[in-house]
Amino acid sequence: MFVLTAVVALGLGYKVSERMTLDFAYAHLFVSDPQIAKSVTNSEDATRSGLIGSYDAHVNIVSAQLNYRF
């Protein structure tokens, strides 16, 4: 399970003309590093072997938007 700990976001808008704008954004989500603990004693995992470990997790979101007014 991921637990969100912090978010840093940045956005920028640019007016190309009276009818058109461009918007750009970036966000970085800091999340806790997930743990894996699968045991062979669990009936769901009985046919597989156990697994214990952890891994690094992070999320980057990049977006762009073009607006045109008719």
mmCIF file of the N, C-alpha and C atoms, coordinates in Angstrom:
data_MODEL
# 
_entry.id   MODEL 
# 
loop_
_atom_site.group_PDB 
_atom_site.id 
_atom_site.type_symbol 
_atom_site.label_atom_id 
_atom_site.label_alt_id 
_atom_site.label_comp_id 
_atom_site.label_asym_id 
_atom_site.label_entity_id 
_atom_site.label_seq_id 
_atom_site.pdbx_PDB_ins_code 
_atom_site.Cartn_x 
_atom_site.Cartn_y 
_atom_site.Cartn_z 
_atom_site.occupancy 
_atom_site.B_iso_or_equiv 
_atom_site.pdbx_formal_charge 
_atom_site.auth_seq_id 
_atom_site.auth_comp_id 
_atom_site.auth_asym_id 
_atom_site.auth_atom_id 
_atom_site.pdbx_PDB_model_num 
ATOM 1   N N  . MET A 1 1  ? 0.835   -1.179  0.000   1.00 0.00 ? 1  MET A N  1 
ATOM 2   C CA . MET A 1 1  ? 0.000   0.000   0.000   1.00 0.00 ? 1  MET A CA 1 
ATOM 3   C C  . MET A 1 1  ? 0.884   1.248   0.000   1.00 0.00 ? 1  MET A C  1 
ATOM 4   N N  . PHE A 1 2  ? 0.570   2.183   -0.877  1.00 0.00 ? 2  PHE A N  1 
ATOM 5   C CA . PHE A 1 2  ? 1.313   3.436   -0.957  1.00 0.00 ? 2  PHE A CA 1 
ATOM 6   C C  . PHE A 1 2  ? 0.695   4.458   -0.016  1.00 0.00 ? 2  PHE A C  1 
ATOM 7   N N  . VAL A 1 3  ? 1.538   5.226   0.661   1.00 0.00 ? 3  VAL A N  1 
ATOM 8   C CA . VAL A 1 3  ? 1.060   6.310   1.506   1.00 0.00 ? 3  VAL A CA 1 
ATOM 9   C C  . VAL A 1 3  ? 1.691   7.596   0.991   1.00 0.00 ? 3  VAL A C  1 
ATOM 10  N N  . LEU A 1 4  ? 0.850   8.515   0.543   1.00 0.00 ? 4  LEU A N  1 
ATOM 11  C CA . LEU A 1 4  ? 1.319   9.795   0.018   1.00 0.00 ? 4  LEU A CA 1 
ATOM 12  C C  . LEU A 1 4  ? 1.835   10.640  1.167   1.00 0.00 ? 4  LEU A C  1 
ATOM 13  N N  . THR A 1 5  ? 3.063   11.147  1.053   1.00 0.00 ? 5  THR A N  1 
ATOM 14  C CA . THR A 1 5  ? 3.641   11.948  2.122   1.00 0.00 ? 5  THR A CA 1 
ATOM 15  C C  . THR A 1 5  ? 3.763   13.425  1.762   1.00 0.00 ? 5  THR A C  1 
ATOM 16  N N  . ALA A 1 6  ? 3.932   13.759  0.479   1.00 0.00 ? 6  ALA A N  1 
ATOM 17  C CA . ALA A 1 6  ? 4.049   15.163  0.064   1.00 0.00 ? 6  ALA A CA 1 
ATOM 18  C C  . ALA A 1 6  ? 3.901   15.270  -1.452  1.00 0.00 ? 6  ALA A C  1 
ATOM 19  N N  . VAL A 1 7  ? 3.524   16.466  -1.894  1.00 0.00 ? 7  VAL A N  1 
ATOM 20  C CA . VAL A 1 7  ? 3.385   16.751  -3.325  1.00 0.00 ? 7  VAL A CA 1 
ATOM 21  C C  . VAL A 1 7  ? 4.060   18.086  -3.619  1.00 0.00 ? 7  VAL A C  1 
ATOM 22  N N  . VAL A 1 8  ? 4.836   18.133  -4.694  1.00 0.00 ? 8  VAL A N  1 
ATOM 23  C CA . VAL A 1 8  ? 5.406   19.380  -5.190  1.00 0.00 ? 8  VAL A CA 1 
ATOM 24  C C  . VAL A 1 8  ? 4.900   19.541  -6.619  1.00 0.00 ? 8  VAL A C  1 
ATOM 25  N N  . ALA A 1 9  ? 4.312   20.704  -6.910  1.00 0.00 ? 9  ALA A N  1 
ATOM 26  C CA . ALA A 1 9  ? 3.743   20.920  -8.242  1.00 0.00 ? 9  ALA A CA 1 
ATOM 27  C C  . ALA A 1 9  ? 4.152   22.297  -8.764  1.00 0.00 ? 9  ALA A C  1 
ATOM 28  N N  . LEU A 1 10 ? 4.216   22.378  -10.102 1.00 0.00 ? 10 LEU A N  1 
ATOM 29  C CA . LEU A 1 10 ? 4.621   23.608  -10.773 1.00 0.00 ? 10 LEU A CA 1 
ATOM 30  C C  . LEU A 1 10 ? 3.832   23.709  -12.069 1.00 0.00 ? 10 LEU A C  1 
ATOM 31  N N  . GLY A 1 11 ? 3.313   24.886  -12.375 1.00 0.00 ? 11 GLY A N  1 
ATOM 32  C CA . GLY A 1 11 ? 2.564   25.067  -13.607 1.00 0.00 ? 11 GLY A CA 1 
ATOM 33  C C  . GLY A 1 11 ? 2.929   26.361  -14.301 1.00 0.00 ? 11 GLY A C  1 
ATOM 34  N N  . LEU A 1 12 ? 2.688   26.391  -15.612 1.00 0.00 ? 12 LEU A N  1 
ATOM 35  C CA . LEU A 1 12 ? 3.026   27.558  -16.422 1.00 0.00 ? 12 LEU A CA 1 
ATOM 36  C C  . LEU A 1 12 ? 1.994   27.683  -17.529 1.00 0.00 ? 12 LEU A C  1 
ATOM 37  N N  . GLY A 1 13 ? 1.508   28.890  -17.747 1.00 0.00 ? 13 GLY A N  1 
ATOM 38  C CA . GLY A 1 13 ? 0.576   29.150  -18.835 1.00 0.00 ? 13 GLY A CA 1 
ATOM 39  C C  . GLY A 1 13 ? 1.155   30.179  -19.788 1.00 0.00 ? 13 GLY A C  1 
ATOM 40  N N  . TYR A 1 14 ? 0.862   30.022  -21.071 1.00 0.00 ? 14 TYR A N  1 
ATOM 41  C CA . TYR A 1 14 ? 1.381   30.941  -22.087 1.00 0.00 ? 14 TYR A CA 1 
ATOM 42  C C  . TYR A 1 14 ? 0.246   31.298  -23.040 1.00 0.00 ? 14 TYR A C  1 
ATOM 43  N N  . LYS A 1 15 ? 0.008   32.584  -23.220 1.00 0.00 ? 15 LYS A N  1 
ATOM 44  C CA . LYS A 1 15 ? -1.027  33.052  -24.138 1.00 0.00 ? 15 LYS A CA 1 
ATOM 45  C C  . LYS A 1 15 ? -0.404  33.236  -25.516 1.00 0.00 ? 15 LYS A C  1 
ATOM 46  N N  . VAL A 1 16 ? -0.722  32.322  -26.438 1.00 0.00 ? 16 VAL A N  1 
ATOM 47  C CA . VAL A 1 16 ? -0.168  32.347  -27.782 1.00 0.00 ? 16 VAL A CA 1 
ATOM 48  C C  . VAL A 1 16 ? -0.812  33.462  -28.601 1.00 0.00 ? 16 VAL A C  1 
ATOM 49  N N  . SER A 1 17 ? -2.128  33.568  -28.507 1.00 0.00 ? 17 SER A N  1 
ATOM 50  C CA . SER A 1 17 ? -2.879  34.616  -29.204 1.00 0.00 ? 17 SER A CA 1 
ATOM 51  C C  . SER A 1 17 ? -4.132  34.910  -28.389 1.00 0.00 ? 17 SER A C  1 
ATOM 52  N N  . GLU A 1 18 ? -5.008  35.768  -28.917 1.00 0.00 ? 18 GLU A N  1 
ATOM 53  C CA . GLU A 1 18 ? -6.257  36.091  -28.218 1.00 0.00 ? 18 GLU A CA 1 
ATOM 54  C C  . GLU A 1 18 ? -7.143  34.860  -28.043 1.00 0.00 ? 18 GLU A C  1 
ATOM 55  N N  . ARG A 1 19 ? -7.007  33.879  -28.924 1.00 0.00 ? 19 ARG A N  1 
ATOM 56  C CA . ARG A 1 19 ? -7.862  32.686  -28.880 1.00 0.00 ? 19 ARG A CA 1 
ATOM 57  C C  . ARG A 1 19 ? -7.158  31.417  -28.390 1.00 0.00 ? 19 ARG A C  1 
ATOM 58  N N  . MET A 1 20 ? -5.847  31.433  -28.310 1.00 0.00 ? 20 MET A N  1 
ATOM 59  C CA . MET A 1 20 ? -5.123  30.201  -27.999 1.00 0.00 ? 20 MET A CA 1 
ATOM 60  C C  . MET A 1 20 ? -4.203  30.369  -26.798 1.00 0.00 ? 20 MET A C  1 
ATOM 61  N N  . THR A 1 21 ? -4.232  29.385  -25.893 1.00 0.00 ? 21 THR A N  1 
ATOM 62  C CA . THR A 1 21 ? -3.317  29.348  -24.756 1.00 0.00 ? 21 THR A CA 1 
ATOM 63  C C  . THR A 1 21 ? -2.715  27.955  -24.626 1.00 0.00 ? 21 THR A C  1 
ATOM 64  N N  . LEU A 1 22 ? -1.501  27.915  -24.098 1.00 0.00 ? 22 LEU A N  1 
ATOM 65  C CA . LEU A 1 22 ? -0.805  26.663  -23.798 1.00 0.00 ? 22 LEU A CA 1 
ATOM 66  C C  . LEU A 1 22 ? -0.561  26.609  -22.297 1.00 0.00 ? 22 LEU A C  1 
ATOM 67  N N  . ASP A 1 23 ? -0.820  25.458  -21.698 1.00 0.00 ? 23 ASP A N  1 
ATOM 68  C CA . ASP A 1 23 ? -0.568  25.263  -20.275 1.00 0.00 ? 23 ASP A CA 1 
ATOM 69  C C  . ASP A 1 23 ? 0.302   24.031  -20.090 1.00 0.00 ? 23 ASP A C  1 
ATOM 70  N N  . PHE A 1 24 ? 1.275   24.132  -19.196 1.00 0.00 ? 24 PHE A N  1 
ATOM 71  C CA . PHE A 1 24 ? 2.169   23.027  -18.879 1.00 0.00 ? 24 PHE A CA 1 
ATOM 72  C C  . PHE A 1 24 ? 2.197   22.862  -17.367 1.00 0.00 ? 24 PHE A C  1 
ATOM 73  N N  . ALA A 1 25 ? 2.327   21.614  -16.904 1.00 0.00 ? 25 ALA A N  1 
ATOM 74  C CA . ALA A 1 25 ? 2.387   21.366  -15.467 1.00 0.00 ? 25 ALA A CA 1 
ATOM 75  C C  . ALA A 1 25 ? 3.263   20.153  -15.181 1.00 0.00 ? 25 ALA A C  1 
ATOM 76  N N  . TYR A 1 26 ? 3.834   20.165  -13.981 1.00 0.00 ? 26 TYR A N  1 
ATOM 77  C CA . TYR A 1 26 ? 4.632   19.042  -13.501 1.00 0.00 ? 26 TYR A CA 1 
ATOM 78  C C  . TYR A 1 26 ? 4.319   18.855  -12.022 1.00 0.00 ? 26 TYR A C  1 
ATOM 79  N N  . ALA A 1 27 ? 4.192   17.618  -11.598 1.00 0.00 ? 27 ALA A N  1 
ATOM 80  C CA . ALA A 1 27 ? 3.991   17.308  -10.181 1.00 0.00 ? 27 ALA A CA 1 
ATOM 81  C C  . ALA A 1 27 ? 4.832   16.093  -9.815  1.00 0.00 ? 27 ALA A C  1 
ATOM 82  N N  . HIS A 1 28 ? 5.414   16.130  -8.638  1.00 0.00 ? 28 HIS A N  1 
ATOM 83  C CA . HIS A 1 28 ? 6.155   14.987  -8.099  1.00 0.00 ? 28 HIS A CA 1 
ATOM 84  C C  . HIS A 1 28 ? 5.482   14.593  -6.797  1.00 0.00 ? 28 HIS A C  1 
ATOM 85  N N  . LEU A 1 29 ? 5.070   13.332  -6.706  1.00 0.00 ? 29 LEU A N  1 
ATOM 86  C CA . LEU A 1 29 ? 4.426   12.819  -5.508  1.00 0.00 ? 29 LEU A CA 1 
ATOM 87  C C  . LEU A 1 29 ? 5.431   11.982  -4.735  1.00 0.00 ? 29 LEU A C  1 
ATOM 88  N N  . PHE A 1 30 ? 5.649   12.337  -3.494  1.00 0.00 ? 30 PHE A N  1 
ATOM 89  C CA . PHE A 1 30 ? 6.525   11.578  -2.618  1.00 0.00 ? 30 PHE A CA 1 
ATOM 90  C C  . PHE A 1 30 ? 5.652   10.563  -1.887  1.00 0.00 ? 30 PHE A C  1 
ATOM 91  N N  . VAL A 1 31 ? 5.967   9.300   -2.038  1.00 0.00 ? 31 VAL A N  1 
ATOM 92  C CA . VAL A 1 31 ? 5.198   8.233   -1.392  1.00 0.00 ? 31 VAL A CA 1 
ATOM 93  C C  . VAL A 1 31 ? 6.139   7.372   -0.559  1.00 0.00 ? 31 VAL A C  1 
ATOM 94  N N  . SER A 1 32 ? 5.571   6.725   0.447   1.00 0.00 ? 32 SER A N  1 
ATOM 95  C CA . SER A 1 32 ? 6.399   5.825   1.258   1.00 0.00 ? 32 SER A CA 1 
ATOM 96  C C  . SER A 1 32 ? 6.793   4.612   0.424   1.00 0.00 ? 32 SER A C  1 
ATOM 97  N N  . ASP A 1 33 ? 7.938   4.048   0.714   1.00 0.00 ? 33 ASP A N  1 
ATOM 98  C CA . ASP A 1 33 ? 8.412   2.879   -0.028  1.00 0.00 ? 33 ASP A CA 1 
ATOM 99  C C  . ASP A 1 33 ? 7.626   1.646   0.409   1.00 0.00 ? 33 ASP A C  1 
ATOM 100 N N  . PRO A 1 34 ? 6.958   0.980   -0.513  1.00 0.00 ? 34 PRO A N  1 
ATOM 101 C CA . PRO A 1 34 ? 6.131   -0.183  -0.169  1.00 0.00 ? 34 PRO A CA 1 
ATOM 102 C C  . PRO A 1 34 ? 6.965   -1.390  0.250   1.00 0.00 ? 34 PRO A C  1 
ATOM 103 N N  . GLN A 1 35 ? 6.393   -2.206  1.094   1.00 0.00 ? 35 GLN A N  1 
ATOM 104 C CA . GLN A 1 35 ? 6.997   -3.450  1.541   1.00 0.00 ? 35 GLN A CA 1 
ATOM 105 C C  . GLN A 1 35 ? 6.217   -4.622  0.947   1.00 0.00 ? 35 GLN A C  1 
ATOM 106 N N  . ILE A 1 36 ? 6.910   -5.707  0.665   1.00 0.00 ? 36 ILE A N  1 
ATOM 107 C CA . ILE A 1 36 ? 6.285   -6.925  0.166   1.00 0.00 ? 36 ILE A CA 1 
ATOM 108 C C  . ILE A 1 36 ? 6.496   -8.005  1.222   1.00 0.00 ? 36 ILE A C  1 
ATOM 109 N N  . ALA A 1 37 ? 5.416   -8.651  1.631   1.00 0.00 ? 37 ALA A N  1 
ATOM 110 C CA . ALA A 1 37 ? 5.518   -9.731  2.617   1.00 0.00 ? 37 ALA A CA 1 
ATOM 111 C C  . ALA A 1 37 ? 4.491   -10.805 2.273   1.00 0.00 ? 37 ALA A C  1 
ATOM 112 N N  . LYS A 1 38 ? 4.861   -11.686 1.360   1.00 0.00 ? 38 LYS A N  1 
ATOM 113 C CA . LYS A 1 38 ? 4.000   -12.803 0.958   1.00 0.00 ? 38 LYS A CA 1 
ATOM 114 C C  . LYS A 1 38 ? 4.523   -14.063 1.642   1.00 0.00 ? 38 LYS A C  1 
ATOM 115 N N  . SER A 1 39 ? 3.663   -14.750 2.339   1.00 0.00 ? 39 SER A N  1 
ATOM 116 C CA . SER A 1 39 ? 4.047   -15.941 3.076   1.00 0.00 ? 39 SER A CA 1 
ATOM 117 C C  . SER A 1 39 ? 3.399   -17.176 2.465   1.00 0.00 ? 39 SER A C  1 
ATOM 118 N N  . VAL A 1 40 ? 4.106   -18.298 2.490   1.00 0.00 ? 40 VAL A N  1 
ATOM 119 C CA . VAL A 1 40 ? 3.538   -19.541 1.955   1.00 0.00 ? 40 VAL A CA 1 
ATOM 120 C C  . VAL A 1 40 ? 2.462   -20.099 2.882   1.00 0.00 ? 40 VAL A C  1 
ATOM 121 N N  . THR A 1 41 ? 2.348   -19.584 4.093   1.00 0.00 ? 41 THR A N  1 
ATOM 122 C CA . THR A 1 41 ? 1.293   -20.044 5.005   1.00 0.00 ? 41 THR A CA 1 
ATOM 123 C C  . THR A 1 41 ? -0.063  -19.453 4.646   1.00 0.00 ? 41 THR A C  1 
ATOM 124 N N  . ASN A 1 42 ? -0.069  -18.401 3.843   1.00 0.00 ? 42 ASN A N  1 
ATOM 125 C CA . ASN A 1 42 ? -1.312  -17.801 3.371   1.00 0.00 ? 42 ASN A CA 1 
ATOM 126 C C  . ASN A 1 42 ? -1.881  -18.698 2.261   1.00 0.00 ? 42 ASN A C  1 
ATOM 127 N N  . SER A 1 43 ? -3.142  -19.079 2.339   1.00 0.00 ? 43 SER A N  1 
ATOM 128 C CA . SER A 1 43 ? -3.724  -19.992 1.346   1.00 0.00 ? 43 SER A CA 1 
ATOM 129 C C  . SER A 1 43 ? -3.707  -19.407 -0.063  1.00 0.00 ? 43 SER A C  1 
ATOM 130 N N  . GLU A 1 44 ? -3.781  -18.107 -0.179  1.00 0.00 ? 44 GLU A N  1 
ATOM 131 C CA . GLU A 1 44 ? -3.718  -17.453 -1.494  1.00 0.00 ? 44 GLU A CA 1 
ATOM 132 C C  . GLU A 1 44 ? -2.376  -17.696 -2.169  1.00 0.00 ? 44 GLU A C  1 
ATOM 133 N N  . ASP A 1 45 ? -1.305  -17.782 -1.384  1.00 0.00 ? 45 ASP A N  1 
ATOM 134 C CA . ASP A 1 45 ? 0.046   -17.944 -1.914  1.00 0.00 ? 45 ASP A CA 1 
ATOM 135 C C  . ASP A 1 45 ? 0.578   -19.365 -1.773  1.00 0.00 ? 45 ASP A C  1 
ATOM 136 N N  . ALA A 1 46 ? -0.268  -20.330 -1.456  1.00 0.00 ? 46 ALA A N  1 
ATOM 137 C CA . ALA A 1 46 ? 0.193   -21.696 -1.194  1.00 0.00 ? 46 ALA A CA 1 
ATOM 138 C C  . ALA A 1 46 ? 0.850   -22.343 -2.413  1.00 0.00 ? 46 ALA A C  1 
ATOM 139 N N  . THR A 1 47 ? 0.397   -22.018 -3.613  1.00 0.00 ? 47 THR A N  1 
ATOM 140 C CA . THR A 1 47 ? 0.963   -22.624 -4.824  1.00 0.00 ? 47 THR A CA 1 
ATOM 141 C C  . THR A 1 47 ? 2.212   -21.891 -5.308  1.00 0.00 ? 47 THR A C  1 
ATOM 142 N N  . ARG A 1 48 ? 2.501   -20.761 -4.707  1.00 0.00 ? 48 ARG A N  1 
ATOM 143 C CA . ARG A 1 48 ? 3.707   -20.005 -5.068  1.00 0.00 ? 48 ARG A CA 1 
ATOM 144 C C  . ARG A 1 48 ? 4.663   -20.000 -3.882  1.00 0.00 ? 48 ARG A C  1 
ATOM 145 N N  . SER A 1 49 ? 5.852   -19.563 -4.099  1.00 0.00 ? 49 SER A N  1 
ATOM 146 C CA . SER A 1 49 ? 6.796   -19.452 -2.984  1.00 0.00 ? 49 SER A CA 1 
ATOM 147 C C  . SER A 1 49 ? 6.628   -18.099 -2.306  1.00 0.00 ? 49 SER A C  1 
ATOM 148 N N  . GLY A 1 50 ? 7.228   -17.945 -1.124  1.00 0.00 ? 50 GLY A N  1 
ATOM 149 C CA . GLY A 1 50 ? 7.139   -16.699 -0.377  1.00 0.00 ? 50 GLY A CA 1 
ATOM 150 C C  . GLY A 1 50 ? 8.002   -15.607 -0.989  1.00 0.00 ? 50 GLY A C  1 
ATOM 151 N N  . LEU A 1 51 ? 7.701   -14.375 -0.608  1.00 0.00 ? 51 LEU A N  1 
ATOM 152 C CA . LEU A 1 51 ? 8.454   -13.232 -1.123  1.00 0.00 ? 51 LEU A CA 1 
ATOM 153 C C  . LEU A 1 51 ? 8.466   -12.146 -0.059  1.00 0.00 ? 51 LEU A C  1 
ATOM 154 N N  . ILE A 1 52 ? 9.643   -11.690 0.297   1.00 0.00 ? 52 ILE A N  1 
ATOM 155 C CA . ILE A 1 52 ? 9.789   -10.614 1.264   1.00 0.00 ? 52 ILE A CA 1 
ATOM 156 C C  . ILE A 1 52 ? 10.762  -9.608  0.677   1.00 0.00 ? 52 ILE A C  1 
ATOM 157 N N  . GLY A 1 53 ? 10.407  -8.337  0.700   1.00 0.00 ? 53 GLY A N  1 
ATOM 158 C CA . GLY A 1 53 ? 11.303  -7.321  0.157   1.00 0.00 ? 53 GLY A CA 1 
ATOM 159 C C  . GLY A 1 53 ? 10.680  -5.943  0.191   1.00 0.00 ? 53 GLY A C  1 
ATOM 160 N N  . SER A 1 54 ? 11.342  -5.019  -0.457  1.00 0.00 ? 54 SER A N  1 
ATOM 161 C CA . SER A 1 54 ? 10.843  -3.642  -0.560  1.00 0.00 ? 54 SER A CA 1 
ATOM 162 C C  . SER A 1 54 ? 11.349  -3.054  -1.872  1.00 0.00 ? 54 SER A C  1 
ATOM 163 N N  . TYR A 1 55 ? 10.777  -1.948  -2.274  1.00 0.00 ? 55 TYR A N  1 
ATOM 164 C CA . TYR A 1 55 ? 11.246  -1.262  -3.465  1.00 0.00 ? 55 TYR A CA 1 
ATOM 165 C C  . TYR A 1 55 ? 10.973  0.222   -3.353  1.00 0.00 ? 55 TYR A C  1 
ATOM 166 N N  . ASP A 1 56 ? 11.675  1.009   -4.153  1.00 0.00 ? 56 ASP A N  1 
ATOM 167 C CA . ASP A 1 56 ? 11.514  2.464   -4.151  1.00 0.00 ? 56 ASP A CA 1 
ATOM 168 C C  . ASP A 1 56 ? 10.316  2.838   -5.004  1.00 0.00 ? 56 ASP A C  1 
ATOM 169 N N  . ALA A 1 57 ? 9.569   3.824   -4.542  1.00 0.00 ? 57 ALA A N  1 
ATOM 170 C CA . ALA A 1 57 ? 8.391   4.265   -5.287  1.00 0.00 ? 57 ALA A CA 1 
ATOM 171 C C  . ALA A 1 57 ? 8.374   5.788   -5.361  1.00 0.00 ? 57 ALA A C  1 
ATOM 172 N N  . HIS A 1 58 ? 8.011   6.292   -6.531  1.00 0.00 ? 58 HIS A N  1 
ATOM 173 C CA . HIS A 1 58 ? 7.795   7.722   -6.726  1.00 0.00 ? 58 HIS A CA 1 
ATOM 174 C C  . HIS A 1 58 ? 6.889   7.906   -7.939  1.00 0.00 ? 58 HIS A C  1 
ATOM 175 N N  . VAL A 1 59 ? 6.278   9.064   -8.017  1.00 0.00 ? 59 VAL A N  1 
ATOM 176 C CA . VAL A 1 59 ? 5.360   9.347   -9.122  1.00 0.00 ? 59 VAL A CA 1 
ATOM 177 C C  . VAL A 1 59 ? 5.718   10.709  -9.707  1.00 0.00 ? 59 VAL A C  1 
ATOM 178 N N  . ASN A 1 60 ? 5.881   10.768  -11.025 1.00 0.00 ? 60 ASN A N  1 
ATOM 179 C CA . ASN A 1 60 ? 6.082   12.023  -11.736 1.00 0.00 ? 60 ASN A CA 1 
ATOM 180 C C  . ASN A 1 60 ? 4.932   12.186  -12.721 1.00 0.00 ? 60 ASN A C  1 
ATOM 181 N N  . ILE A 1 61 ? 4.317   13.360  -12.721 1.00 0.00 ? 61 ILE A N  1 
ATOM 182 C CA . ILE A 1 61 ? 3.216   13.643  -13.636 1.00 0.00 ? 61 ILE A CA 1 
ATOM 183 C C  . ILE A 1 61 ? 3.586   14.874  -14.457 1.00 0.00 ? 61 ILE A C  1 
ATOM 184 N N  . VAL A 1 62 ? 3.577   14.720  -15.771 1.00 0.00 ? 62 VAL A N  1 
ATOM 185 C CA . VAL A 1 62 ? 3.850   15.827  -16.690 1.00 0.00 ? 62 VAL A CA 1 
ATOM 186 C C  . VAL A 1 62 ? 2.620   15.981  -17.575 1.00 0.00 ? 62 VAL A C  1 
ATOM 187 N N  . SER A 1 63 ? 2.143   17.209  -17.729 1.00 0.00 ? 63 SER A N  1 
ATOM 188 C CA . SER A 1 63 ? 0.956   17.410  -18.563 1.00 0.00 ? 63 SER A CA 1 
ATOM 189 C C  . SER A 1 63 ? 1.089   18.678  -19.389 1.00 0.00 ? 63 SER A C  1 
ATOM 190 N N  . ALA A 1 64 ? 0.377   18.669  -20.514 1.00 0.00 ? 64 ALA A N  1 
ATOM 191 C CA . ALA A 1 64 ? 0.324   19.827  -21.403 1.00 0.00 ? 64 ALA A CA 1 
ATOM 192 C C  . ALA A 1 64 ? -1.105  19.950  -21.918 1.00 0.00 ? 64 ALA A C  1 
ATOM 193 N N  . GLN A 1 65 ? -1.518  21.174  -22.125 1.00 0.00 ? 65 GLN A N  1 
ATOM 194 C CA . GLN A 1 65 ? -2.881  21.427  -22.583 1.00 0.00 ? 65 GLN A CA 1 
ATOM 195 C C  . GLN A 1 65 ? -2.876  22.585  -23.571 1.00 0.00 ? 65 GLN A C  1 
ATOM 196 N N  . LEU A 1 66 ? -3.607  22.414  -24.645 1.00 0.00 ? 66 LEU A N  1 
ATOM 197 C CA . LEU A 1 66 ? -3.778  23.471  -25.634 1.00 0.00 ? 66 LEU A CA 1 
ATOM 198 C C  . LEU A 1 66 ? -5.255  23.855  -25.633 1.00 0.00 ? 66 LEU A C  1 
ATOM 199 N N  . ASN A 1 67 ? -5.523  25.142  -25.425 1.00 0.00 ? 67 ASN A N  1 
ATOM 200 C CA . ASN A 1 67 ? -6.898  25.667  -25.451 1.00 0.00 ? 67 ASN A CA 1 
ATOM 201 C C  . ASN A 1 67 ? -7.077  26.590  -26.642 1.00 0.00 ? 67 ASN A C  1 
ATOM 202 N N  . TYR A 1 68 ? -8.164  26.372  -27.364 1.00 0.00 ? 68 TYR A N  1 
ATOM 203 C CA . TYR A 1 68 ? -8.486  27.268  -28.466 1.00 0.00 ? 68 TYR A CA 1 
ATOM 204 C C  . TYR A 1 68 ? -9.960  27.662  -28.324 1.00 0.00 ? 68 TYR A C  1 
ATOM 205 N N  . ARG A 1 69 ? -10.222 28.943  -28.307 1.00 0.00 ? 69 ARG A N  1 
ATOM 206 C CA . ARG A 1 69 ? -11.585 29.448  -28.182 1.00 0.00 ? 69 ARG A CA 1 
ATOM 207 C C  . ARG A 1 69 ? -12.144 29.816  -29.549 1.00 0.00 ? 69 ARG A C  1 
ATOM 208 N N  . PHE A 1 70 ? -13.313 29.289  -29.867 1.00 0.00 ? 70 PHE A N  1 
ATOM 209 C CA . PHE A 1 70 ? -13.964 29.563  -31.150 1.00 0.00 ? 70 PHE A CA 1 
ATOM 210 C C  . PHE A 1 70 ? -14.791 30.821  -31.081 1.00 0.00 ? 70 PHE A C  1 
# 
